Amino acid sequence: MTRRGTRLVCGALAAIPAIAGASLAQSPVPFTKSDLYFELNATDGDAGLHGILDGDAWKTTRIKGPGGTFDVIRAIANQDSPEFGMTELFFESNEPPLDERSFAELLTLFPPGTYTFTGTTTANQPMRGSDVLTRAMPCPPVVQRPRVVDGDLSIRWRLRPGSYNPDTGVCSAANAVTPVVVQVFVEFTNTITDRSRQFAVDMPPRARTVEVPDEFLLGVNPDNTEAKAEVLVVDRSGNRTAIEVEFEL
């Protein structure tokens, strides 16, 4: 399910040339956002690494793994226009099924630890940030199959305590996670035109239900509409686990 707003998605890594004239004596400009996290789709059984950074307009950026031993990504923005930079970058790895690449194998590629974000602004100032990547995954929520009753659509769920092992499917009390937000998404797709409409909302972790606005259902023909909902639990580390359900209107 597509949930993101307009962002530059980097699909290939680009080598970063040295920036002439950059002063090493300058204090680094902090990234306003520097996040890495694992996202698991517990319905489809796949997981991958996601990341987002944001800040002053930059022309180079680089994310290095714990101890600086490997690059997660290296990118450069618009070499032909030095004064024009990027401010936001969202990316995600490919997500093969867990029976092809286990979560344990994913952890060997992106081990838990502190990842460093560096870059250079369009004014040749250094940029810096960091984030701690952990292995603790939220347990998949229990989601009731949505239904429309008297014209009202409700999405209901229940959170499960503990942490989740995607490879075994076991929810354990060990390494308990702390949910900080529950994200709810609803998508209707017209099977004739292939056009979709989407509803998205962030809810506090104590919430258990969302009432979808009536306006979202206006003009929807149940006979040619595919409907699905997703409930995604976000841990304080950023790691998140989602459950998707299809339903009839």
FIKE-376495 format. One record per atom (N, C-alpha, C): x, y, z; atom name. Coordinates in Angstrom, 1 decimal. Example, Ala and Ser with C-alpha at 12.3 -4.5 7.8 and 13.67 -1.06 7.14 Angstrom:
# residues 2
13.2,-5.7,7.8,N
12.3,-4.5,7.8,CA
13.2,-3.3,7.8,C
12.8,-2.2,7.1,N
13.7,-1.1,7.1,CA
12.9,0.0,7.9,C
***
This chain:
# residues 249
0.9,-1.2,0.0,N
0.0,0.0,0.0,CA
0.9,1.2,0.0,C
0.7,2.2,-1.0,N
1.5,3.4,-1.0,CA
1.0,4.4,0.0,C
1.9,4.8,0.9,N
1.5,5.7,2.0,CA
2.2,7.0,2.0,C
3.3,7.1,1.3,N
4.2,8.2,1.5,CA
3.8,9.4,0.6,C
4.2,10.6,1.1,N
3.9,11.8,0.3,CA
5.0,11.9,-0.7,C
5.1,13.1,-1.4,N
6.1,13.3,-2.4,CA
7.4,13.4,-1.8,C
8.3,12.5,-2.2,N
9.7,12.5,-1.8,CA
10.6,12.1,-2.9,C
11.8,12.4,-2.8,N
12.8,11.9,-3.7,CA
13.2,10.5,-3.3,C
13.0,9.5,-4.1,N
13.3,8.2,-3.8,CA
14.6,7.8,-4.5,C
15.6,7.5,-3.8,N
16.9,7.2,-4.5,CA
17.0,5.7,-4.7,C
17.1,5.3,-6.0,N
17.1,3.9,-6.3,CA
18.5,3.4,-6.6,C
19.5,4.3,-6.9,N
20.8,3.9,-7.2,CA
21.8,4.7,-6.4,C
22.9,4.1,-6.0,N
23.9,4.8,-5.3,CA
24.9,5.5,-6.2,C
25.3,6.8,-5.8,N
26.2,7.5,-6.7,CA
27.4,7.9,-5.8,C
28.5,7.8,-6.5,N
29.8,8.2,-5.8,CA
29.8,9.7,-5.5,C
30.3,10.1,-4.4,N
30.4,11.5,-4.0,CA
31.8,12.0,-4.1,C
32.0,13.0,-5.0,N
33.3,13.5,-5.2,CA
33.6,14.4,-4.0,C
34.9,14.7,-3.7,N
35.3,15.6,-2.7,CA
34.8,17.0,-3.0,C
34.4,17.7,-2.1,N
33.9,19.1,-2.3,CA
35.0,20.1,-2.0,C
35.5,20.7,-3.1,N
36.6,21.7,-2.9,CA
36.1,22.9,-2.1,C
36.9,23.3,-1.2,N
36.6,24.5,-0.5,CA
35.8,24.3,0.8,C
35.4,23.1,1.0,N
34.6,22.8,2.3,CA
35.6,23.0,3.5,C
35.2,23.7,4.4,N
36.0,24.0,5.6,CA
35.7,23.0,6.7,C
36.8,22.2,7.1,N
36.7,21.2,8.1,CA
36.5,21.9,9.5,C
36.9,23.2,9.6,N
36.8,23.8,10.8,CA
35.4,24.3,11.2,C
34.5,24.3,10.2,N
33.1,24.7,10.5,CA
32.4,23.7,11.3,C
31.5,24.2,12.2,N
30.7,23.3,13.0,CA
29.6,22.7,12.1,C
29.4,21.4,12.3,N
28.4,20.7,11.4,CA
27.0,21.2,11.6,C
26.3,21.3,10.6,N
24.9,21.7,10.6,CA
24.1,20.4,10.9,C
23.3,20.3,11.9,N
22.6,19.1,12.2,CA
21.5,18.8,11.2,C
21.3,17.5,10.8,N
20.1,17.2,10.1,CA
18.9,17.3,11.0,C
17.8,17.8,10.5,N
16.6,17.9,11.3,CA
15.9,16.6,11.4,C
16.2,15.7,10.6,N
15.7,14.3,10.7,CA
16.7,13.3,10.1,C
17.0,12.3,10.9,N
17.9,11.3,10.5,CA
17.5,10.0,11.1,C
16.7,9.2,10.3,N
16.1,8.0,10.9,CA
16.3,6.8,10.0,C
16.7,5.7,10.6,N
16.7,4.4,10.0,CA
15.9,3.4,10.8,C
15.1,2.5,10.1,N
14.3,1.6,10.8,CA
13.9,0.4,10.0,C
13.6,-0.7,10.6,N
13.1,-1.9,9.9,CA
11.6,-1.8,9.8,C
11.0,-2.2,8.7,N
9.6,-2.3,8.5,CA
9.2,-3.7,8.1,C
8.3,-4.3,8.8,N
7.8,-5.6,8.6,CA
6.4,-5.6,8.1,C
6.1,-6.2,7.0,N
4.7,-6.5,6.7,CA
4.4,-7.9,7.1,C
3.8,-8.1,8.2,N
3.5,-9.4,8.8,CA
2.5,-10.2,8.0,C
1.7,-9.5,7.2,N
0.7,-10.2,6.4,CA
1.4,-10.8,5.2,C
2.2,-10.1,4.5,N
2.9,-10.6,3.3,CA
4.2,-11.4,3.7,C
4.7,-11.2,4.9,N
5.9,-11.9,5.4,CA
7.1,-11.4,4.7,C
7.3,-10.1,4.7,N
8.6,-9.5,4.2,CA
9.0,-8.3,5.0,C
10.3,-8.0,5.0,N
10.9,-6.9,5.8,CA
12.0,-6.3,5.1,C
12.2,-5.0,5.4,N
13.3,-4.3,4.7,CA
13.7,-3.1,5.6,C
14.8,-2.5,5.2,N
15.3,-1.3,5.8,CA
14.8,0.0,5.2,C
14.3,0.9,6.0,N
13.8,2.2,5.5,CA
14.6,3.3,6.1,C
14.7,4.4,5.4,N
15.4,5.5,6.0,CA
14.9,6.9,5.4,C
15.1,7.9,6.2,N
14.7,9.2,5.8,CA
15.6,10.2,6.5,C
16.0,11.2,5.7,N
16.8,12.3,6.3,CA
16.2,13.6,5.7,C
16.4,14.7,6.5,N
15.9,16.0,6.1,CA
16.8,17.1,6.8,C
16.8,18.2,6.2,N
17.6,19.3,6.8,CA
17.8,20.4,5.8,C
18.8,21.3,6.0,N
19.1,22.4,5.1,CA
19.4,21.8,3.7,C
19.3,22.6,2.7,N
19.5,22.1,1.3,CA
20.9,21.5,1.2,C
21.0,20.3,0.8,N
22.3,19.6,0.7,CA
22.6,19.2,-0.7,C
23.9,19.1,-1.0,N
24.3,18.6,-2.3,CA
25.0,17.2,-2.2,C
25.4,16.8,-1.0,N
25.9,15.5,-0.9,CA
25.4,14.9,0.5,C
25.2,13.6,0.5,N
24.8,13.0,1.8,CA
25.3,11.5,1.8,C
25.6,11.0,3.0,N
26.1,9.7,3.1,CA
25.7,9.1,4.5,C
25.3,7.9,4.5,N
25.0,7.2,5.7,CA
25.9,6.0,5.9,C
26.6,5.9,7.0,N
27.6,4.8,7.2,CA
27.1,4.0,8.4,C
27.4,2.7,8.3,N
27.0,1.7,9.3,CA
27.8,1.8,10.5,C
27.5,1.0,11.6,N
28.2,1.1,12.8,CA
29.8,0.9,12.6,C
30.5,1.9,13.3,N
31.9,1.8,13.1,CA
32.4,2.3,11.8,C
31.5,2.8,10.9,N
31.9,3.3,9.6,CA
32.4,2.3,8.7,C
32.0,1.0,8.9,N
32.6,-0.1,8.1,CA
31.9,-0.3,6.7,C
30.8,0.3,6.5,N
30.1,0.2,5.2,CA
29.2,1.4,5.0,C
28.9,1.6,3.7,N
27.9,2.7,3.4,CA
26.5,2.0,3.2,C
25.5,2.7,3.8,N
24.1,2.3,3.5,CA
23.7,3.0,2.2,C
24.1,4.3,2.0,N
23.8,5.0,0.8,CA
24.7,6.2,0.7,C
25.0,6.5,-0.6,N
25.8,7.8,-0.9,CA
25.1,8.4,-2.1,C
24.9,9.7,-1.9,N
24.1,10.4,-3.0,CA
24.6,11.8,-3.2,C
24.4,12.3,-4.4,N
24.8,13.7,-4.8,CA
23.6,14.3,-5.5,C
23.4,15.6,-5.3,N
22.2,16.3,-5.9,CA
22.7,17.2,-7.0,C
22.1,17.1,-8.2,N
22.2,18.1,-9.2,CA
23.6,18.8,-9.3,C
24.6,18.1,-9.9,N
25.9,18.6,-10.0,CA
26.0,19.9,-10.9,C
25.1,20.0,-11.9,N
25.1,21.1,-12.8,CA
24.6,22.4,-12.2,C
24.0,22.3,-11.0,N
23.4,23.5,-10.4,CA
23.8,23.6,-9.0,C
25.0,24.0,-8.7,N
25.6,23.9,-7.3,CA
24.7,24.6,-6.2,C
24.0,25.7,-6.6,N
23.2,26.4,-5.6,CA
21.8,25.7,-5.3,C
21.5,24.7,-6.1,N
20.2,24.0,-6.0,CA
20.5,22.6,-5.3,C
19.9,22.5,-4.1,N
20.1,21.2,-3.3,CA
18.8,20.5,-3.0,C
19.0,19.4,-2.3,N
17.8,18.6,-1.9,CA
17.7,18.9,-0.4,C
16.4,18.7,0.1,N
16.2,18.9,1.6,CA
15.7,17.6,2.2,C
15.1,16.7,1.4,N
14.6,15.5,2.0,CA
14.9,14.3,1.1,C
15.1,13.2,1.8,N
15.4,11.9,1.0,CA
14.8,10.8,1.8,C
13.9,10.0,1.1,N
13.4,8.8,1.7,CA
13.8,7.7,0.8,C
14.1,6.5,1.4,N
14.5,5.4,0.7,CA
14.1,4.1,1.4,C
14.0,3.0,0.7,N
13.7,1.7,1.3,CA
14.4,0.6,0.5,C
14.9,-0.4,1.2,N
15.5,-1.5,0.5,CA
14.4,-2.4,-0.2,C
14.9,-3.3,-1.0,N
14.0,-4.3,-1.5,CA
13.5,-5.2,-0.4,C
12.4,-5.9,-0.5,N
11.8,-6.6,0.6,CA
11.4,-8.0,0.1,C
12.4,-8.9,-0.2,N
12.1,-10.3,-0.5,CA
11.4,-11.0,0.6,C
10.6,-12.0,0.3,N
9.9,-12.7,1.4,CA
10.9,-13.3,2.4,C
10.4,-13.4,3.6,N
11.3,-13.9,4.7,CA
11.7,-15.3,4.5,C
11.0,-16.1,3.7,N
11.4,-17.5,3.4,CA
12.5,-17.5,2.4,C
12.8,-16.4,1.8,N
14.0,-16.2,0.8,CA
15.1,-15.5,1.5,C
14.8,-14.6,2.3,N
15.9,-13.9,3.1,CA
15.3,-13.6,4.5,C
15.8,-14.3,5.5,N
15.3,-14.2,6.8,CA
15.6,-12.8,7.4,C
14.9,-12.6,8.5,N
15.2,-11.3,9.3,CA
16.6,-11.4,9.9,C
17.0,-12.6,10.3,N
18.3,-12.8,10.8,CA
19.4,-12.4,9.8,C
19.1,-12.8,8.5,N
20.1,-12.4,7.5,CA
20.1,-10.9,7.2,C
18.9,-10.3,7.3,N
18.8,-8.8,7.1,CA
19.6,-8.1,8.2,C
19.6,-8.7,9.4,N
20.4,-8.1,10.5,CA
21.9,-8.2,10.2,C
22.4,-9.2,9.5,N
23.8,-9.3,9.2,CA
24.2,-8.2,8.1,C
23.2,-7.8,7.3,N
23.5,-6.8,6.3,CA
23.5,-5.4,7.0,C
22.5,-5.2,7.9,N
22.4,-3.9,8.6,CA
22.3,-4.2,10.1,C
23.5,-4.4,10.7,N
23.5,-4.8,12.1,CA
23.0,-3.7,13.0,C
22.4,-4.0,14.1,N
22.0,-3.0,15.1,CA
23.3,-2.2,15.6,C
23.0,-0.9,15.8,N
24.1,0.0,16.3,CA
23.8,1.4,15.8,C
24.8,2.3,16.0,N
24.7,3.7,15.7,CA
25.2,3.9,14.3,C
24.3,4.5,13.4,N
24.6,4.8,12.1,CA
24.8,6.4,12.0,C
25.8,6.8,11.2,N
26.1,8.2,11.1,CA
25.7,8.7,9.8,C
25.1,10.0,9.8,N
24.6,10.7,8.7,CA
25.6,11.9,8.5,C
26.2,12.0,7.3,N
27.0,13.1,7.0,CA
26.6,13.7,5.7,C
27.0,15.0,5.4,N
26.6,15.6,4.2,CA
27.3,17.0,4.1,C
27.0,17.6,3.0,N
27.5,19.0,2.7,CA
26.4,19.8,2.2,C
26.2,21.0,2.8,N
25.1,21.9,2.3,CA
25.5,22.6,1.0,C
24.6,23.3,0.4,N
24.9,24.0,-0.8,CA
25.9,25.2,-0.6,C
26.0,25.5,0.7,N
27.0,26.6,1.1,CA
28.3,26.0,1.6,C
28.5,24.7,1.3,N
29.7,23.9,1.6,CA
29.9,23.8,3.1,C
28.9,23.8,3.9,N
29.0,23.5,5.3,CA
28.7,22.0,5.6,C
29.5,21.5,6.5,N
29.3,20.0,6.8,CA
28.0,19.8,7.5,C
27.4,18.6,7.3,N
26.2,18.3,8.0,CA
26.4,16.9,8.7,C
25.7,16.8,9.8,N
25.9,15.5,10.6,CA
24.6,15.2,11.4,C
24.5,13.9,11.5,N
23.4,13.3,12.3,CA
23.7,11.9,12.6,C
22.8,11.2,13.4,N
23.0,9.8,13.7,CA
21.7,9.2,14.2,C
21.6,7.9,14.1,N
20.4,7.2,14.6,CA
20.9,5.8,15.0,C
20.2,5.3,16.0,N
20.4,3.9,16.5,CA
19.4,3.0,15.9,C
19.9,2.0,15.2,N
19.1,1.0,14.6,CA
19.1,-0.2,15.6,C
17.9,-0.7,15.9,N
17.7,-1.8,16.8,CA
17.0,-3.0,16.1,C
17.0,-4.2,16.8,N
16.4,-5.4,16.2,CA
15.0,-5.6,16.7,C
14.6,-4.9,17.8,N
13.3,-5.1,18.4,CA
12.2,-4.7,17.5,C
11.3,-5.6,17.2,N
10.1,-5.4,16.3,CA
8.8,-5.4,17.1,C
7.9,-4.5,16.9,N
6.6,-4.6,17.6,CA
5.9,-5.9,17.1,C
5.1,-6.5,18.0,N
4.2,-7.6,17.7,CA
3.1,-7.1,16.7,C
2.8,-8.0,15.7,N
1.7,-7.6,14.8,CA
0.4,-7.3,15.6,C
-0.3,-6.2,15.3,N
-1.6,-6.0,15.9,CA
-2.6,-7.0,15.5,C
-3.6,-7.2,16.3,N
-4.8,-8.0,15.9,CA
-5.8,-7.1,15.4,C
-6.2,-7.2,14.1,N
-7.0,-6.3,13.4,CA
-8.3,-7.0,13.0,C
-9.5,-6.4,13.5,N
-10.8,-7.0,13.1,CA
-11.0,-6.6,11.6,C
-11.7,-7.5,10.9,N
-12.0,-7.2,9.5,CA
-13.0,-6.0,9.5,C
-12.7,-4.9,8.8,N
-13.6,-3.8,8.8,CA
-14.9,-4.1,8.1,C
-15.9,-3.3,8.4,N
-17.1,-3.5,7.7,CA
-17.9,-2.1,7.8,C
-18.8,-1.9,6.8,N
-19.6,-0.7,6.8,CA
-20.9,-1.0,7.5,C
-21.3,-0.3,8.5,N
-22.5,-0.5,9.2,CA
-23.3,0.8,9.2,C
-24.5,0.8,8.6,N
-25.3,2.0,8.5,CA
-24.5,3.2,7.9,C
-23.7,2.9,6.9,N
-22.9,3.9,6.3,CA
-21.6,4.3,7.0,C
-21.3,3.8,8.1,N
-20.1,4.1,8.9,CA
-19.1,3.0,8.8,C
-17.8,3.4,8.5,N
-16.7,2.4,8.4,CA
-15.8,2.6,9.6,C
-15.6,1.6,10.4,N
-14.7,1.6,11.5,CA
-13.6,0.6,11.4,C
-12.4,1.0,11.8,N
-11.2,0.2,11.8,CA
-10.9,-0.1,13.3,C
-10.9,-1.4,13.7,N
-10.6,-1.7,15.1,CA
-9.4,-2.7,15.2,C
-8.6,-2.5,16.2,N
-7.5,-3.3,16.4,CA
-7.1,-3.5,17.9,C
-6.2,-4.4,18.2,N
-5.7,-4.6,19.5,CA
-4.2,-4.8,19.5,C
-3.5,-4.1,20.3,N
-2.0,-4.3,20.3,CA
-1.7,-5.5,21.2,C
-0.5,-6.1,20.9,N
0.0,-7.2,21.6,CA
1.3,-6.8,22.3,C
1.5,-7.1,23.6,N
2.8,-6.7,24.2,CA
3.9,-7.5,23.8,C
5.1,-7.0,24.1,N
6.3,-7.8,23.8,CA
6.9,-7.5,22.5,C
8.0,-8.2,22.1,N
8.7,-8.1,20.8,CA
8.5,-9.3,19.9,C
8.6,-9.1,18.6,N
8.3,-10.1,17.7,CA
9.5,-10.6,16.9,C
9.6,-11.9,16.7,N
10.6,-12.5,15.9,CA
10.0,-12.9,14.6,C
10.3,-12.1,13.5,N
9.7,-12.4,12.2,CA
10.0,-13.7,11.6,C
11.1,-14.3,12.0,N
11.4,-15.6,11.5,CA
10.7,-16.8,12.1,C
10.3,-16.7,13.4,N
9.6,-17.7,14.1,CA
8.1,-17.4,14.2,C
7.8,-16.2,14.1,N
6.4,-15.8,14.2,CA
6.0,-15.7,15.7,C
6.9,-15.7,16.6,N
6.7,-15.7,18.0,CA
6.7,-14.3,18.6,C
5.8,-14.0,19.5,N
5.8,-12.7,20.2,CA
6.2,-13.0,21.6,C
7.3,-12.4,22.0,N
7.9,-12.7,23.3,CA
8.0,-11.5,24.2,C
8.0,-11.8,25.5,N
8.1,-10.7,26.5,CA
9.5,-10.1,26.6,C
10.5,-10.9,26.1,N
11.8,-10.4,26.1,CA
12.0,-9.2,25.1,C
12.9,-8.3,25.5,N
13.1,-7.1,24.7,CA
11.9,-6.4,24.3,C
11.0,-6.1,25.3,N
9.7,-5.5,25.0,CA
9.9,-4.2,24.3,C
9.0,-3.9,23.4,N
9.1,-2.6,22.7,CA
8.1,-1.6,23.3,C
8.2,-0.4,22.9,N
7.3,0.7,23.4,CA
6.6,1.4,22.3,C
5.4,1.0,21.9,N
4.7,1.7,20.8,CA
4.5,3.1,21.1,C
4.8,4.0,20.1,N
4.6,5.4,20.3,CA
3.5,6.0,19.4,C
3.1,5.3,18.4,N
2.1,5.7,17.5,CA
1.5,4.5,16.7,C
0.3,4.6,16.4,N
-0.4,3.6,15.5,CA
-0.8,4.3,14.3,C
-0.4,3.9,13.1,N
-0.7,4.5,11.9,CA
-1.8,3.6,11.2,C
-2.9,4.2,10.7,N
-4.0,3.5,10.1,CA
-4.2,4.0,8.7,C
-4.2,3.1,7.7,N
-4.4,3.5,6.3,CA
-5.6,2.7,5.8,C
-6.4,3.4,4.9,N
-7.5,2.7,4.2,CA
-7.3,3.1,2.8,C
-7.5,2.1,1.9,N
-7.3,2.4,0.5,CA
-8.5,1.7,-0.3,C
-9.1,2.5,-1.2,N
-10.2,2.0,-2.1,CA
-9.6,2.1,-3.5,C
-9.7,1.0,-4.3,N
-9.2,1.0,-5.6,CA
-10.4,0.7,-6.6,C
-10.6,1.5,-7.5,N
-11.7,1.3,-8.5,CA
-11.1,0.3,-9.5,C
-11.7,-0.9,-9.6,N
-11.2,-2.0,-10.5,CA
-11.4,-1.7,-12.0,C
-12.2,-0.7,-12.3,N
-12.4,-0.3,-13.7,CA
-11.4,0.7,-14.2,C
-11.3,1.8,-13.4,N
-10.4,2.9,-13.7,CA
-9.0,2.7,-13.1,C
-8.8,1.8,-12.2,N
-7.6,1.6,-11.4,CA
-7.1,2.8,-10.6,C
-8.1,3.7,-10.4,N
-7.8,4.9,-9.6,CA
-8.1,4.6,-8.1,C
-7.2,5.2,-7.2,N
-7.4,4.9,-5.8,CA
-7.6,6.2,-5.0,C
-8.2,6.0,-3.8,N
-8.3,7.0,-2.8,CA
-7.8,6.5,-1.5,C
-7.1,7.3,-0.7,N
-6.5,6.8,0.5,CA
-6.8,7.7,1.7,C
-7.0,7.1,2.8,N
-7.2,7.8,4.1,CA
-6.1,7.3,5.0,C
-5.5,8.2,5.7,N
-4.4,7.9,6.6,CA
-4.5,8.8,7.9,C
-4.2,8.2,9.0,N
-4.2,8.9,10.3,CA
-3.2,8.3,11.3,C
-2.6,9.1,12.1,N
-1.8,8.7,13.2,CA
-2.6,8.7,14.5,C
-2.5,7.6,15.2,N
-3.3,7.6,16.5,CA
-2.3,7.3,17.6,C
-2.7,7.7,18.9,N
-1.9,7.4,20.0,CA
-1.9,5.9,20.3,C
-0.9,5.3,21.0,N
-0.9,3.9,21.2,CA
-2.0,3.3,22.0,C
-2.7,4.1,22.8,N
-3.8,3.6,23.6,CA
-5.1,3.5,22.7,C
-5.1,4.1,21.5,N
-6.3,4.1,20.7,CA
-6.6,2.6,20.2,C
-7.8,2.3,20.0,N
-8.2,1.0,19.6,CA
-9.1,1.0,18.4,C
-9.6,2.2,17.9,N
-10.5,2.3,16.8,CA
-10.4,3.6,16.1,C
-10.7,3.6,14.8,N
-10.8,4.8,14.0,CA
-12.1,4.8,13.2,C
-12.8,5.9,13.3,N
-14.0,6.1,12.4,CA
-13.6,6.8,11.2,C
-13.7,6.2,10.0,N
-13.4,6.8,8.8,CA
-14.4,7.9,8.4,C
-14.1,9.1,8.0,N
-15.1,10.1,7.7,CA
-16.0,9.6,6.6,C
-17.3,10.0,6.8,N
-18.3,9.6,5.8,CA
-17.9,10.1,4.4,C
-17.3,11.3,4.3,N
-17.0,11.8,3.0,CA
-16.0,10.9,2.2,C
-15.2,10.1,2.9,N
-14.3,9.2,2.2,CA
-15.0,8.2,1.4,C
-16.3,7.8,1.8,N
-17.0,6.8,1.1,CA
-17.9,7.3,0.0,C
-18.0,8.7,-0.1,N
-18.9,9.3,-1.1,CA
-18.5,8.8,-2.5,C
-19.6,8.4,-3.3,N
-19.4,8.0,-4.7,CA
-18.7,6.6,-4.9,C
-18.5,5.9,-3.8,N
-17.8,4.6,-3.9,CA
-18.9,3.5,-4.3,C
-18.6,2.8,-5.4,N
-19.5,1.7,-5.8,CA
-18.9,0.4,-5.3,C
-19.6,-0.3,-4.3,N
-19.0,-1.5,-3.8,CA
-18.8,-2.6,-4.8,C
-19.5,-2.5,-5.9,N
-19.4,-3.6,-6.9,CA
-18.1,-3.6,-7.7,C
-17.5,-2.4,-7.8,N
-16.2,-2.3,-8.5,CA
-15.1,-1.7,-7.7,C
-15.1,-1.9,-6.4,N
-14.1,-1.3,-5.5,CA
-13.4,-2.4,-4.7,C
-12.1,-2.4,-4.7,N
-11.3,-3.2,-3.8,CA
-10.9,-2.4,-2.6,C
-11.2,-2.9,-1.4,N
-10.9,-2.2,-0.2,CA
-9.9,-2.9,0.7,C
-9.0,-2.2,1.2,N
-8.1,-2.8,2.2,CA
-7.7,-1.8,3.2,C
-7.3,-2.3,4.4,N
-6.9,-1.4,5.5,CA
-5.6,-2.0,6.0,C
-4.8,-1.1,6.6,N
-3.5,-1.4,7.2,CA
-3.4,-0.8,8.5,C
-3.0,-1.5,9.5,N
-2.7,-1.0,10.9,CA
-1.2,-1.2,11.1,C
-0.4,-0.2,11.4,N
1.0,-0.2,11.5,CA
1.4,0.3,12.9,C
2.1,-0.5,13.6,N
2.6,-0.2,15.0,CA
4.0,0.3,14.9,C
4.3,1.5,15.4,N
5.6,2.1,15.4,CA
6.2,2.1,16.8,C
7.4,1.5,17.0,N
8.1,1.5,18.2,CA
8.9,2.8,18.4,C
9.3,3.1,19.6,N
10.0,4.3,19.8,CA
11.3,4.4,19.1,C
11.9,3.2,18.7,N
13.1,3.1,17.9,CA
12.8,3.4,16.5,C
11.6,3.5,16.1,N
11.2,3.7,14.7,CA
10.8,2.4,14.0,C
11.3,1.2,14.5,N
10.9,0.0,13.9,CA
9.4,-0.2,13.9,C
8.8,-0.8,12.8,N
7.4,-0.8,12.7,CA
6.9,-2.2,12.1,C
5.7,-2.6,12.5,N
5.1,-3.8,12.0,CA
3.7,-3.6,11.6,C
3.4,-4.1,10.4,N
2.1,-3.8,9.8,CA
1.3,-5.1,9.6,C
0.0,-4.9,9.7,N
-1.0,-6.0,9.3,CA
-1.9,-5.4,8.3,C
-2.2,-6.1,7.1,N
-3.1,-5.6,6.1,CA
-4.3,-6.6,6.1,C
-5.5,-6.0,5.9,N
-6.7,-6.8,5.7,CA
-7.5,-6.3,4.6,C
-8.0,-7.2,3.8,N
-8.9,-6.8,2.7,CA
-10.4,-7.0,3.2,C
-11.3,-6.2,2.7,N
-12.7,-6.3,3.2,CA
-13.6,-5.9,2.1,C
-14.9,-6.2,2.3,N
-15.9,-5.8,1.3,CA
-16.7,-4.7,1.9,C
-17.2,-3.8,1.0,N
-18.0,-2.6,1.4,CA
-19.5,-3.0,1.5,C
***
